[in-house]
Amino acid sequence: MKSYSIIKPSLLVACLWAITLAAPQCSSPSKSTSGHDFSRVVQDTNPPVEPLSPEASIQKIQLPPGYHVELVASEPMVQEPVAIAWDGNGRMYVAEMNTYMKDANATDEYAPTSRIKRLEDTDGDGKMDKSTIFIDSLVLPRTILPVGDQLLVGITNVQHIWSYRDTNGDGKADEKKIVFRNDAIDSRNLEHQNGGLIWNLDNWIYPTRDNLRYKYKNGKLQADTLIDNMIGQWGMTTDNYGRLFYSEAGPGLPAVQIQQNPAYGALNFADQYSEDFTKPWPIIGTVDAQGGREALRSEDNTLNKFTSGCGQSIFRGDRLPADMLGDYFVPEPVGRIIKRGKVINRDGKIYIEDAYKEKDWLASADMNFRPINTYTGPDGCFYIVDMYHGIIQESEWTKPGSYLGKIIQEKGLYKNRGMGRIYRVVHDDLKRDTRKPNMLNEPASQLVTYLDHPNGWWRDNAQQLLIARNDPSVVPALRQIATGEKGSLPKQPSPLARIHALWTLEGLDAIDKPTLFKAFADSDAQVRKTAVWISEFYLKKKDAAVIEKIATLQNDPSADVRIQLALSLRSYPSTQTQAMVKQLLTDNPKNELMQFSFTTFTEAQKMKQAELARTRNLSPADRALVTNGATIFKQLCATCHGPDGKGIKVAGSDKMPAPPLVGSPRVTGDKILVIQLLLNGMRGPVDGKTYTDMMPAMGSNDDKWIASVLSYIRNSGDLGNNSSVVTAKEVADVRANTPVIPGGMTQQELEIFKLGRAERSNWNKPL
């Protein structure tokens, strides 16, 4: 194989000057803020793959009238960026996956050479001009969260969370501590490991995956176990009121788990977004889609469905048109687009509607444009992390002989690496906020005033820093704001200021009943909802006064308040709270969210008890296999097979990413067959039906891992299967006599394995 080098940026700019001049221009400026008066124009159905300079790439971006893209940072300052975060002083931390997919075989992907950089804009012109390597020698860093002067970091294949600090001011971390220890090795494909950490309004830190959340106390993280595993993938976001939004790339779901906080269990509706919102509208041919030709429109080769939605954000800034506030933005890096959705509250149920008809808010005609994360920045504008990388899909799906593997070689996509851009979206009618944050150096009394800032980034960081400092001197001022008094603010506190004050009091362990009772009677429904949510502190103590007071909200005019009341009351059952939940369900028979949430909650409780009873009849060794397999299944397999094993529908179609497992003869039948299937993976139709995803090979995992997964899916009441467990020794025996089949097995090859053991033993010979 040839070796390739990346052209230096300065030379690349010169070489591409003519391309820049000839490139399609952005939509012409307009004073309209609605942004709907523009057309989708497909530039090229078979686009070139040569890298462009940042300036040339910007010219390839189409946006609604009035919007423009500005460059904040690019290579060589940043390379392979995947996530950014700002500390309280506005310094930007950039996680770089420097070894990600250097070729289709993921050569040296786990080499410890990735970095986290710290960027600064020292002259205030909006472009980063100072860079230091804050942390070096990492294995694919994937989560970063500044908390005070600490940076919390998660890396690939390890489940610890570390804290890094720069104690001498040189811009490089010199202190490293574990703030949450989990010694389990994460053997999942890196696409299915945790892809984000967010300090939510409720003062819990949420990851994108698994069944844990964390509280920050005295520099450490304390974990809480959730009812269900979350199956979001890369990136997550929250709105002004603490509602979390996940996404799931595998089955093409642009938004999941958006109806209720995960502490109350997983909950999704099939109709929680419009069908249009599942369809990207790229402006170039996207032949490098995992689904192959079936994933493309015949007329222009553009992606016809979501395959890699990630990095979503709710815009919460104040320096873009007001109609953007609260909208949901989700990138699709295979489609080179960012889709915009309007978030609608329908009697407490959330619904996302596509903001445009057969076009997207942002689309690029640059083949290497890979938007994988978006954010609201300290300046009130919208930020985009562009990995600018040739190969975006991980190697499980780019094996030799696969559709993607062939495209990567034909197009030479493996050559395009070592670059990366960070962009800011601005608008003609508004200027970015040039004030540089200085929160880390300001007194707590000043931070309190930011709780009423029009930009959600400032409110969130002020709340977080006040809690991290644990300074009780601000409690009186916070109580004034929470109850609607002006206090230290220049004006009467807005509902958002009151909400943040309440949660800051909760985080300081200073929420008191008089403040809470006043919030129950607030004129704003979201403040009342917040008070109900926070009252769980007292509900778990079965506080009679709080239960009596909260009962007055059973007939609240807001569905949001009544739904939160039902969720909070059921979480801490007593005779009184259960009676109130029953009454709420009786009084709200047509509230779809309240009714469905309670149904799924009670069903989950019954299934949990049934599973416990079932596993009690197993031997300790078999029980350990099934229990471990349940964890793996919910963390990984449920993404495509569904949490109940019945399969899930791909967004916007009737197809499934993978076959159902419930009652499958291949799952419950021949052990050897199903072990070989898991070792090699599977491709092609199953029983004449085509699925959107191939089953990746899991043979890289050890024998105990394989045995655990199979034991769970063969012997789980959750999935309705009742077959014998699979032991690690059985997996080892089959592995020793099974060839590696590149690209996975077909059903025809599986049928061959129905022959006797003697015939199977011949498969260890070269094919």
Secondary structure, 3 states (H helix, E strand, C coil): CCCCCCCCHHHHHHHCHHHHHHCCCCCCCCCCCCCCCCCCCCCECCCCCCCCCHHHHHCCEECCCCEEEEEEEECCCCCCEEEEEECCCCCEEEEECCCCCCCCCCCCCCCCCEEEEEEECCCCCCCCCEEEEEEEEECCEEEEEEECCEEEEEECCECCEEEEECCCCCCCCCEEEEEECCCCECCCCHHHCCECEEECCCCCEEECEEEEEEEEECCEEEEEEEEEEEECCECCEECCCCCEEEEECCCCEEEECCCCCHHHCCCCCCCCECHHHHCCCCCECCCCCCCHHHHECCCCCCECCCCCCCCCEECCCCCCCHHHCCCEEEEECCCCEEEEEEEEEECCEEEEEECCCCCCCEEECCCCCCEEEEEECCCCCEEEEECCCCCCCCHHHCCCCCHHHHHHHHHCHHHCCCCCEEEEEEECCCCCCCCCCCHHHCCHHHHHHHHHCCCHHHHHHHHHHHHHHCCHHHHHHHHHHHCCCCCCCCCCCCHHHHHHHHHHHHHCCCCCHHHHHHHHCCCCHHHHHHHHHHCHHHHCCCCHHHHHHHHHHCCCCCHHHHHHHHHHHHHCCCHHHHHHHHHHHHHCCCCHHHHHHHHHHHHHHHHHHHHHHHHCCCCHHHHHHHHHHHHHHHHHHHHHHCCCCCCCCCCCCCCCCCCCCCCCHHHHCCHHHHHHHHHHCECCCECCECCCCCECCCCCCCHHHHHHHHHHHHCCCCCCCCCCCCCHHHHHHHHHCCCCCCCCECHHHHHHCCCCHHHHHHHHCCC
